[in-house]
Amino acid sequence: MDCKEEEKMIPAFLQDELYGKELEYFIEHIEGCPECKEELSIQFLVSEGLERLEAGNNFNLQKALENKLGNAWHYIKIRRALLGTLLCLEVAVAVEILIVLIILFRF
């Protein structure tokens, strides 16, 4: 994806509407593109900052954005681990089926 596509995804990220590969591609691009990360920071400041100011809450927006990105990475790592586990289980089932078929057709 190019930067224009990633910038269009920022509002969806801020509203927790990105999942799976889409989230993974977005986070990887943001981490490697200073311009897009700056745009994310600006949009996060506007959306979260205004909301928190209206509520009268104290806040550290940079820390809040870092936490949001960290949570996204955590989700991605869990997703990757689950997909890896699923792949291993699928292979194990396929091997079991092959073994059963070999045993059945052998006798």
N, C-alpha and C positions, 0 to 999 in steps of 0.2 A: 504494500500500500504506500501511496505517496503521502506527503505531509497534509495535503488538503483533505484527503480521506480521513486521516487520523484526527485532524482538527474537528471534523464533523462528528467524530465519535466522542469527543470530550464531554458534551452534555450527558450522553448516555452513561459514560463512566461515572460521572459525578452523581447520577441518579441510581447507580448500582444496577444498570440494565445491560451490562456486557457480561457474557458468560463464555466458557469454553475457549475454543481457539481464537475467537474474536477478541476476547479479553487478553489472551496471551500475546497475540500480535500487537495489540494496542500498547500494552505495558512494555514489551520489548522495544517498540519504536520510541515510546516516550523516554525510556531510559537511555536510548542512544541518540536522541535528537534534542539538543539544547533549545532550539526554537519552539518545538512542540511542547517541551516540558515547561517552558516559560509561559506559553499560551495556556496550558493546563493550570499553572499557578495563578494566572490572572483570573481565569474563569472560576477557579475554586475560591479565590479571594472575594470575588464579586458575589457569588452565590452563597457561600458559607458565611462570609464576613457580614453581609447585610442581615442574614437570618440571626446570627449570634448577637449582633449589635441591637437588633430589635428586641431580642429576648433579654438583653442586659447581661449577658454572660461574658465572663473573661475568657480569652482564648489565645492560643498560639497557632495561627493559621499554618505556618510552615510545618510545625510538628503534626498538626492535624492532617495535612496533605501527605506527609511522610508516612503516617499511620495508615492512611487510606491506600497508598501504594504498597506498603508492607502487607496489608491484609490481602490485596490483590495477588501479590506474589505467593502468599501462603495458600490461597485458593488454587493457584496454578500448580503449585507443588503437590498439593493433595490430589488434584485432578490427574496429574501425571502418574502419581503412585497408584491411584485406583485403576487407571487405564492399563498400566503395566501389570497389575495384579489380574485384571480381567483377561488380558492377553495370555498370561501364564495359565489361567484356569481353562481358557478355550483350548490351548495346546494340550493340556492334560486330558481334557474330555476327548479331544480328537484322537489322542494316543490310546485312550481306553477303548474307544469305539473300534479302532484298528485292531487292537488286541482281541477284542470279543469277536470281530469278524474273522480274524485269522483262526481263532480257536473253533468257531462254528464251521467254517469251510474246510478245516483240516480233517475233521472227523466225519 
